Amino acid sequence: MTEQSMPCEVEELSTLFLFEELSAEQLARLCREGRVERFEPGPVYQEGDPATCFFVLLEGTLVLSRRVGGDDVEINRTSHRGTYMGALQAYMRGFEDEGYRNSLRVTEPSRFFVLPAETFAAIMRDWFPTAVHLLEGLFFGSQAAQHSINQRERLLALGSLSAGLTHELNNPAAAAVRATSALRERMAGLRHKLAAIAVGPFAEHTLALVHLQETTAERVLKATSLSPLEASDLEDALADWLDDHGVAHGWELAATLVQAGLATDWLDEVAAAVDEESLDGTIRWLEYTVETELLLNEITDSTDRISHLLGAAKQYSHLDRAPFQVTDVHELLDSTLVMLSGKIGSGVRVIKEYDRTLPKIPVYPGELNQVWTNLVDNAVAAMTGEGTLTVRTSLDREELLVEFGDTGPGIDPEIRSRIFDPFFTTKPVGEGTGLGLDISWRIVVKRHHGSIRVESVPGDTRFQVRLPLTVSPTDH
């Protein structure tokens, strides 16, 4: 910043719309306590720097910009005399040490009237005490309204997640109930068959049958998944074997045996353990054992799924964790994807390209999960239920990069610079508040000192979040 102090003239200040109603005494005080400075083309102050001065343009051309992601987005360019900027809120309680909310540069040699922030605050309180109270009321009222709207955004997201979680939990819970009911019937059948064995022609083979039952249960537990073609071929082979050995309606038994991973070698073992007369009854008795084990597997899988979902919900909400801590970002991403799986739907393919060598980083986990939720939700909405969502992590210089890519139609270049603005949304009325990306930007940039940006062409939109590897917790 190249600057040069110059004389302050009361007559010049009086021609500005901002000061035209002031008395001669007030104008004299402005000149006495302020100063006129001339700046060469280049930056005057940067967004985030301590807001030490209030600026009023006297002559020249200025450009105001805001940082969005890694880019500086121009928000105003003007040569209008009297345009003011800088420490605009210095006179309000709690904002004395506020940083500049934008960046200022000049494109040609320009002159500004400059007031130190504390002087500007004192003058406002001395000359316009009632106006200061009114402005404070409007500002803090607006902040309260913004807070309420943010809370509504979070509640809407929570409601959506709750509905998805309820749906996801209902499926395994219903499967467990269904399997338990069927298991009760199969256990009754087993008891009946066992009574028949005890007094029937199978009695002499009891020990062999019990051994077969145990080994069969072990094989079911270790069964591996088969492709549809492999399962079909195996089912045909089992049905043929059963028909060849006189087992009636063998094709009905074959499907269950294939599901359990049993092949003709197992049937050979059964045939070797009992005589031909007992073979049919023995296989049917063992089929009850197989069905019982399959039902137990289904119950185990269902309850494991419920536990996994509840664990993801706990991880997502971080109810048992500190608000700021060193965390594996992949745990946050996985818990968010689990929580949103119902909303993502079966038509969207999710690809994870994680760099598991990345270090843990200090973050606000609950807040980052809100960012992931907003970005995933936007990606799924853009793809209208069909496409590919790619979640990628990598090390980008001294930052951790998290990228969300979707195969939707892309973001129109004409609106790309506005997507992080509060209340801007392309969703239909009632389906979006326009705060998701604004909240995400503030969490990433203000809370974590990172950046968020977007690259988009039709069929390939990527939101990139960069987070520093080391950061101290701050409140904004």
Secondary structure, DSSP 8 states (H G I E B T S, - for coil): --EEEE---HHHHHTSTTTTTS-HHHHHHHHHH-EEEEE-SEEEE-TTSB--EEEEEEES-EEEEEEETTEEEEEEEE--TT-EEESTTTTSTT-TT-B-SSEEEESS-EEEEEEEHHHHHHHHHHH-HHHHHHHHHHHHHHHHHHHHHHHHHHHHHHHHHHHHHHHHHHHHHHHHHHHHHHHHHHHHHHHHHHHHHHHSTTGGGHHHHHHHHHHHHHHHHT-----HHHHHHHHHHHHHHHHHTT-TTHHHHHHHHHHTT--HHHHHHHHHHS-HHHHHHHHHHHHHHHHHHHHHHHHHHHHHHHHHHHHHHHHHHTTTS-SSEEE-HHHHHHHHHHHTHHHH-TTEEEEEE--TT---EEE-HHHHHHHHHHHHHHHHHHHTT-EEEEEEEEEETTEEEEEEEE-SS---TTTGGGTTSTT---S-TTS--S-HHHHHHIIIIIITS-EEEEEEETTEEEEEEEEESS------
